[in-house]
């Protein structure tokens, strides 16, 4: 697929969202381009014995490209899972790309490949890998 | 699904925005007492919201160090510390959703579906976090 991005990045973000939604297979997209403390996120989820997540994150980088109207972004794929009490979240891959009015077919193909890797990682997570614990609500804590 | 903790009902991590409690800013301000809502920023975002913002924002009532912010709020780009924060007065914001536990993190978040007015910004400039 050949894609040309607008300098402002709006179509770029739409393009990433489309790629994510089309690429997550049995996962259900639950968040679309939400902005959290400086990064955009797309989140897809599925549930079997664990809640499994794949997250695409986009963060505009401080060190922009030396081209007028272009923007540099950090793109990340995360995988995660939880069982309601314990969780794990890990970075699967990261790369930088630049938006400008030019073709970025290679980056698009790369992103498809990395999304598959993140799905594979999320699918492979086991309960034994959930090493972090969610904070228990105070009402549910056992008395001292 | 809601989990009851003291007076505040904190929504579970899988609660979508559309099912979060829709509350007035005054209501959330009473809940938080004297605390503000915090919106962390990357350095290059300084000044971006000085006139307020009409887009959706995620905020938290909890102050974190730059190192803690990434893991407690489950933020991406861990190499880019959120070294600045905007303090927002919830009483000056018309609509607030939440609170909700952060998915794959330990923090709590609120959602500002319509953003926040300039009048909600406590200090004129963003505050550095050290």
Interface residues (C-beta under 8 A of the other chain):
Chain A: X30 X34 X35 X36 X37 X38 X39 X41 X43 X45 X51 X53 X55 X57 X59 X60 X61 X62 X74 X76 X78 X80 X82 X87 X88 X89 X91 X132 X134 X135 X137 X138 X139 X140
Chain B: X3 X4 X5 X6 X10 X13 X14 X16 X39 X40 X41 X42 X43 X44 X45 X55 X56 X57 X58 X69 X73 X74 X75 X76 X77 X78 X80 X82 X101 X103 X104 X105 X106
